[in-house]
C-alpha cells in the first residue's frame, strides 16, 4: 500500500490556482499590485463599483473625481479583456458582465523620517495597496 503524503499548504494553493486557470469560461480576475495610494482612499472608489454591471461601473469611474478612479478604470478594462480572452466564443454585451468581487488589501509601507522640532524626527508612512477585481457573467453565475 502507498502511504498517503500530506501536502504543504503552498502546494495545495498552487494546484487550486492551476485548476482555476485550466477551467474554460467563468470568472476572470485582474490585480493591481503595489499601487502608491493609501488603501483607505482606494476602498472609497472600489466600493462604488462592487456588484455593478461592467458598463455602469465604467460610467461611474469615468465621472468620479478621484485619482484612484483612473487606476481602477484601467484595471476593470484589463479584467474585461481577460474575460474576453477566456471566453472567446461569447460576446461581452450578451453575457451581462458584472463586478463579482472587488477588494483592496494593504501593500507594503515605505517609512520615511520628517524633520521635527528640537532634533526629533516624525515618521511618515507612505502606504500602498493591492486591488483585485473579479468579473463574471450573470448568465453563467445563475446556472
C-alpha positions, 0 to 999 in steps of 0.5 A: 500500500502507498502511504498517503503524503500530506501536502504543504499548504503552498502546494495545495494553493498552487494546484487550486490556482492551476485548476482555476486557470485550466477551467474554460469560461467563468470568472476572470480576475485582474490585480493591481499590485503595489499601487502608491495610494493609501488603501483607505482612499482606494476602498472609497472608489472600489466600493462604488463599483462592487456588484455593478454591471461592467458598463455602469461601473465604467460610467461611474469611474469615468465621472468620479473625481478621484485619482484612484478612479483612473487606476481602477478604470484601467484595471476593470478594462484589463479584467474585461479583456481577460474575460474576453480572452477566456471566453472567446466564443461569447460576446461581452454585451450578451453575457451581462458582465458584472463586478463579482468581487472587488477588494483592496488589501494593504501593500507594503509601507515605505517609512520615511523620517520628517524633520521635527522640532528640537532634533526629533524626527516624525515618521511618515508612512507612505502606504500602498495597496493591492486591488483585485477585481473579479468579473463574471457573467450573470448568465453563467453565475445563475446556472 
